[in-house]
Amino acid sequence: MLTLYEHPLSAYAMKAKMALLFKNLDFNAVTPDGLAVGKAGGEFLDASPRAEIPALIDGDVQLFDSTIILEYLEDKWPSPALLPKAPAERARVRMIEDVMDTLYEPNNWGHMEVTRFKRASGALADKLVAFSKSNIGQLQAWLDDQLGDHTWFNGESFGWGDLSVAPYVNRSAAAGMDPAKGSRLAAWLDRVNQQECVSQVIGQMRQVVANLPDMAELVAEGKIIRQYRDHRLEWMIRGGGISVVQEGMDKGTIRFSRLPV
C-alpha cells in the first residue's frame, strides 16, 4: 500500500491526497514525528531529504514534492486522468499550479504567521495582514479570469487544475478570505467542494483549523519552529516583516530549508 507523509493543513499535501482519492488508490496518510521542529527522520527523511511534506512511498519508489508526486501518479495510474488531453491545456493547468504553489501559498502562510503564530503586533501586524488580503484578492481575481466560462479549471471535467487550486482557496476561505460573492470563482468553489476527493480532504483541514491550540505559545516553548523557505521568506520581507525574520533567527523560532544530505 502507498504511504503519504502529510499534514492536514499543508495545501501541498492536500493536493496529493486529492489526487490519490480521485484515482481511487489505497494509501496510508502519516504525519511524520518531529515535523513541526524540522527534526523528522526515518523512512520519511529517506523519501524527503529536505524533510518537507508531502512525500510518497510506493514500494521501493520514494518521492517528494507535490508536483512530482502528481506526475508519478498520472504516469503510473493514467485512468481516471487528471490532466487534459491537449498539450496546450496540460501546460495551462501546470502553469496555474505553479502560480498557486509559489505566489498564492505564501499569502495564506503569512496570514497565519501573524494571526495564529503572533509573529507581529500593532501596526506591523495590520500591515502584514493587509498585504496578504490584498494579494489574495488580486490572485482570486486572476483565478476568476483563468476560469472564465468553464465549469472547471481543467476544462470540461474536474482534474489537475482544480485540485491545484482547491486547497489554497479553501485555506483562504477558512481564514475569512472567500472569493467575491457572485463571482465565477465562488461558484466554482461550491462545485469543487462537492467532489468527494475534495470534500474529504477539506473537511479534515477545517476540523484541524477549528481545534488549533495556542500556536504562539507552542512557538515560545520551542515545540514549533516554522520553516521560512524561498517564496515564504520573500513574502515576509516584501510585506515589511524583515524584523520578524531577524527576531525569529535570533530566538531560534524559525528555520530554513535543509540540505538533502
N, C-alpha and C positions, 0 to 999 in steps of 0.2 A: 504494500500500500504506500501511496505517496505521503510524504511528510512536508507540511508547510510551516516554516517558522515565521511567526507573525505577531502582531499586536492589534487588538480590535480598533484602536484609534489611528493606526497608520493607514493613510489613504493608499500608499503604495501596496501594502499588504491586502487591503480591501479589494483592490483591483485584481490581484492574483486569486483571491478567494472567489470573487465573482466569476472569473474565467473557469476555475475548476468546477464550480457548481453548474455553470452554463453547459459545460461539456459532460456533466453527469459522472465525474470522476470521484472515486472514493479517496479521501485523504484525511490524515490526522492534522489538526491545527494545534501548534505548540507555541507558547510564548517562552522564549529562552530565559533561563535563570541568569540574573546579572545584567540583563539588557539595559535596565534603567541607568546603570552607572558605567556602562561600557566595558564590563568585565565578564561577559558571556564567554563560554568556552565549549569544549566537547565537540560533538558532531555538528552543531550549529556553526561554530567558528571554522571548522574544516570546510563547510559549504560556503560560508560567507566570511572570508578573511578580514574584511573591514568591520565585521560584527554589526552589520546593518540588515534590517529586515525589509522585504521578505527574502527567505531562502527556501529553495525546494530541493528535496532529495527524492530521487526515483531510482531505487536500487543503487547502482554504482555511479549514477549521474548526480552531481551536486551543482546547483546553480544559485546565483544571487542576482539581484536587480530585477524589478518587476517587469520591465520591458523584455528582458532576455527570457524570463520565465514565460511570459505570454507567447513569445515567438516559439519557444520549445513546445509548449502545449499545442499550439496551432500546427506545428510541423509533425508532431507525433500523433496527435488525435485531430485530424483535419475536419472531422464531422462531429457535431454541427460546427460550421465555420464561424469564426469570429471576424475575419477580415472580409471586406467586399471583394468581388471578383476582379474588377478592373484595376490595373496597376496604378492609374492616377488616383483612384478612390482609396486604394490602400495607402498610398503616400499621404493623401489628405488626412486620413484619420490618425496616421502616425504623427503628423505634424501637430494635430490637435492634442494628442497625448503628450508631446514634448512641451507644449505650452503649459499644459496642466501640471506636469511634473516639475517644471523649472521656474515658471512665472507665477502660477496660481498658488501652488502649495505653500510657499513661504509666507503668504499673507495669512492663511489660516494658522500656520505655526506661530507667526509673530503676534497675532491677536491673542493666542493662548498664552504665549510667554508673558504678556502684560496682564491679561485679565485673570488668569489662573495661577501663574507662577510668580506674579507680582514682581517682575523684574524692574519695573519703573513705577513711579508715583507722581502725583501732581501734574504739572504742565507737560512733562516728558511723556507720561503715560497717555495723556489725552492726545498728544501729537502722534504717538505711535499707533494708537487705536484708530485715529482718523486716517492715518496713512494706509492702514490695512483695509479699512472700509472703502476708501476712495479707489484703491487698486482693484478690490474685488468688484466694486460697482462697474468699473471700466471693463474688466475682464468678463463679467457676466453679460455686458452689452455686446462685447466681441463674440461671445459664445452664441448669443441670440442671432447675430448676423450669420455666423457659421452654420447654424441650424437651418436658418431660412424657413422655407415652407415644408421642409422634410419632416417626417414623423420622428426619425432617428438621426443621430449624428452619423451613424454608419450608412445612412441612405434609406433603402427600402425596408430594412429589417434591423432589429437590435443587434449590436455587436461590439467590436473593439472600440470604436469611437465613443460609444455610450458608457461602457464600463471604465473608460479612461476619464470621463467627466463626472460620473455619478458620485464617486467617493468625495471629491473635492467640493462640489456644490452642496452636497448633503452635510459636510462638515461645516461649511459656512452657514447653512440654514440652522444647524444645531446651535450656532452661536448668535442667531438672530439676524444673520445677513442673507435673507432669502432673495431669490430673483424677484424683479419688479412684478407686481401683481398685473395680470393680464398679458404678460409677455409670453413669447413663444417658448422661452427657456423655462418659465414657471409651469407651463402646460406640459412640457417635456418632462420636467422633474416629477410631476404627478404620474405620468405614464411610466417612466423608468422605474419608479419606486414600487410599481405593481408587478414588475418582473420578479419571479421567485428568487433568482440568483442575486438580485439586488436587495430585495426587501429583507431577506435573511441576514445579509451582511450589515446593512444599515441598521437593522433592529439591534444587532449586537453592539454596534457603535453607540447608539443612543442610550442603551442600558448602561454602558460604561460611563458615558458623559453624565448621566443622571446620578451616578453614585460615586463621582470622583471625591477623593479625600482632599484635605488641605494641601495642595501641591506645593505652595510656598514653604510650608512647614517641612515637608519632605526634602525639599532642596536644602533648607537650612540645616537639616540633620544629616546631610550627605547621602540620603537614600535615593536621590535622583540627581544625575549630572547630565544636563541636556546637551545634545550634540549641536554645535554651531558649524554646519558644513556649507560649503560653496554658496548656493543661492540663498540659504537662510542667513548666513553671515552677511552677504551683500544686502539683503533686505534690512537687517538691523542697522547697518551703517548708513544706508541710503535714507532710512526713516529718521535718522538723527540719534540713534541709540548707541553710538560708539562707546559712550561711558558705561553702558550696560555690559558690553563685551569686555571692557577693561576691568570692571568690577568682578565679573564672572571669572576672568583669568586670575585675578589677584586672590580671590576666595576659593578657587578651585571648584566652582559650581557649574562650569561649562567645560565642554571638551570638543576636540576636533576629530576629523577622520583619522583612523589608524592606518598604518601601512599594512598591506596584505602580506605580511611575513609572519 
